[in-house]
Amino acid sequence: MLRLGGGRLARDALRLTSRSVAAAALHVGSARTSSLTGTRDSWTPCQRVISSAGRKLSSAARECGRDGEEALCEMAGALADSPELAKVLVARMDVAALREVTRAWATLQAEPAPPPQAWQLRRLALLAGLPMVGFGFMDNFIMLLAGDFIDATLCCTFSLSTMFAAGVGNIFSDVVGLAAAGPIELFLKRMGIGGHNLSLAHQQLWSVVTCKYAGSAVGMVLGCLVGMCPLLFPEKYRLWESRAKHEERNAGGAVSAG
């Protein structure tokens, strides 16, 4: 989830590190809009050169901003997975770039963070809850199917309790749920759901933490409720006989033999 919410930090850091480029673009742009009076036909060749330079510099600044933001977002995701990459990155940066990044980060941390907005809290709860819907569904769905199959076969053969089948089924469901967590997060990224844009200082607030875990809890409950759908399957559509049928058939055979 930190990766989905790292866009604001990337944009702010990029804005601080490329302030000189943005200032130059704004300066030329202002010269183009305020200093150049009259219609375009009445501009002198010098004014037209300034206008063209302003457009090109503004476009270059925007393109640099997009590329830099994507690079910083990828860097944030990589550092979240492996913090040791920070040492390699610092070793490959020159002194001027390292100083600029350090200055930009210090300036960003010194800026007072505004209180989190309602849409940010809703987005955070959504991003925290959607993966838990998938995990809760897989947890209950696999547990019920695996537990029932183990109960009807292994437990019935070796006279084990139904609780043993439930425990083994829960192991299978947890493993499948964890394996599905990565694809679920990747699917959410491809859906284009924006990040919550909450800074690190925001994420330490009680209101933000509460919204995050409340969203996770709601998503888990919804997923678990939907995952109980195997209980709605009619008995005649079962893929294997239940333990009760096995015991009933065994009991009938014992009575016939007696």
GIHU-V347218 format. One line per field, one symbol per residue. psi: psi as a letter, one per 20 degrees, with the letter a starting at -180 (. if undefined). burial: # if it has 9 or more other C-alpha atoms within 8 Angstrom, else .. A space follows every 50 residues. Layout:
psi->???
burial->???
This chain:
psi->hhhhjjhghggghhhhhkhhghhgghghghhhhghnqarhhjqrhhhhgg gghggghgghggghggghghghghgggghhhnhiihggghhiqrgghghg gggggghghhpppqqqrhhghghghghhhghhggghghggghggggghgh hifghhgjlqrhhghhghhhgghgghghhigghghhhhghikprrikprh hgiiqhgggghghggggghgggghghijhhiipqhijqiqqrhhgghghh hhhhghh.
burial->..################...#.###.#####...#......#...##.# #.###.##..#...#..##..##..####.....#............#.# #..##.##.......#...############################### ######...#...###########.###.##..##..##.....#####. .##....##.###############.####...........##..##... ........
